[in-house]
Amino acid sequence: MPAISSGNPPAVSERPTRIVVDLDHLAFNLRSIRAHVGVPVMGIVKANAYGHGLVPVALHLQAQGVEQLGVAFVEEGIALRQAGVTAPVLVMGGIFGPQVAQFIAHDLEITVSSLDKLRQVEAAAEAMGRKAVIHLKIDTGMERVGVHSYSARPFIEAAVASKWCVLKGIYSHLACSDDPSSPMTGQQTERFLEACAHIERMGAPMPIRHLANSGGVLHFPETWLDMVRPGIVLYGVQPDPASHRTVAVKPVMSLASQVVYFKVVKAGNTVSYGATWKADHDTRVVTVPIGYGDGYPRALSSRGDVLIRGARHPIVGRVCMDQFMVDIGQGSAWNEDEVVLIGAQGDQAITVEDLAQLAGVIPYEILVGLNDRIPREYRGGVSA
Ligand SMILES: *Cc1c(COP(=O)(O)O)cnc(C)c1O
């Protein structure tokens, strides 16, 4: 299947700065996760598929036979349906009553996180004469949304008895799964299974039980249950520097630009806003046309590196909104030379995890921060 032909990938603009999304790596990661856990996968594509492009990523996962997709907001789910995505889509965020009709109209699965919300969903479904497909959200320690596991029984009973809701799933979310040694995950799993056991005791059919995010997939087999919900690891990035690399994955995103300007900065002169970096000898400095206005973190000012002609060079001075400067020392660079910000060049590589550590943020923030000002280009994925 031509995986992205109807996916409306953004036209490749003239802009020399671009994100390249490797759909073959995405498919590899999905296969790798599947083989590791041995249960169906809900591919998480919220937040523009972690910066990789919501629709092309979702269509490719669908072409690869992903069992289910997950997003955060109903708007993201509607965008998927409008783009022709037909796979089951769960909206994981808390819902607002007035939106329920939209879920049902677009065939989106609803997270029901309280008895009140169950009643709202039932009312909307009855008014439309169309059943709603729901997943119950149990709070086992995250304290975000969901009915507390210790008081979930009446909630579960009402959902099982509901005439207008199809109980497809029951789930919870892990708070500490990035940390392989945290006892929290075991406690959350126990609480979740105890809530699920109530359904069994009622003699009702067990819906799909799902609990594991990427950290759960990597570290905690007892959380895999009937389906897993990986986000970041699907994109080939570890949730935390301390994560155990138990699943072989390849980075899906790379980010590159080109040298737009070259000059020599004389000893004693400073570079960029605030004059925070000073050349202590004459040195060659190039300018790269990407900045925090694209989501490249300003925290990488005088901290990050880039690759030019196979060599690693430091960013000097503050990252501006649209540009930053790089000290290439005695190296050479020409206008239009490729500058790799994320990815490999020669025998060097810069990972999202590296950038996150340097910027003092989590890898998620680097990925989702890269915004739509940067064109995305999709490689692979189409069978020849
Ligand atoms: C975002 C999210 C995930 C995926 O998390 P990763 O750490 O990226 O794997 C899974 N489940 C829920 C409920 C989420 O909100």
The ligand as an SDF file (V2000), in Angstrom:
LIG
                    3D

 15 15  0  0  0  0  0  0  0  0999 V2000
    1.3660    9.8210   26.3140 C   0  0  0  0  0  0  0  0  0  0  0  0
    0.7450    8.6020   26.8280 C   0  0  0  0  0  0  0  0  0  0  0  0
    1.2970    7.3460   26.5340 C   0  0  0  0  0  0  0  0  0  0  0  0
    2.6170    7.1640   25.7950 C   0  0  0  0  0  0  0  0  0  0  0  0
    3.6750    7.5370   26.6520 O   0  0  0  0  0  0  0  0  0  0  0  0
    5.1970    7.2410   26.2740 P   0  0  0  0  0  0  0  0  0  0  0  0
    5.9390    7.4820   27.5310 O   0  0  0  0  0  0  0  0  0  0  0  0
    5.5470    8.2300   25.2070 O   0  0  0  0  0  0  0  0  0  0  0  0
    5.2760    5.8580   25.7890 O   0  0  0  0  0  0  0  0  0  0  0  0
    0.6060    6.2270   26.9470 C   0  0  0  0  0  0  0  0  0  0  0  0
   -0.5440    6.3380   27.6610 N   0  0  0  0  0  0  0  0  0  0  0  0
   -1.0880    7.5270   27.9920 C   0  0  0  0  0  0  0  0  0  0  0  0
   -2.3410    7.5780   28.7630 C   0  0  0  0  0  0  0  0  0  0  0  0
   -0.4530    8.7010   27.6000 C   0  0  0  0  0  0  0  0  0  0  0  0
   -0.9820    9.8750   27.9480 O   0  0  0  0  0  0  0  0  0  0  0  0
  1  2  1  0
  2  3  1  0
  2 14  2  0
  3  4  1  0
  3 10  2  0
  4  5  1  0
  5  6  1  0
  6  7  2  0
  6  8  1  0
  6  9  1  0
 10 11  1  0
 11 12  2  0
 12 13  1  0
 12 14  1  0
 14 15  1  0
M  END
$$$$
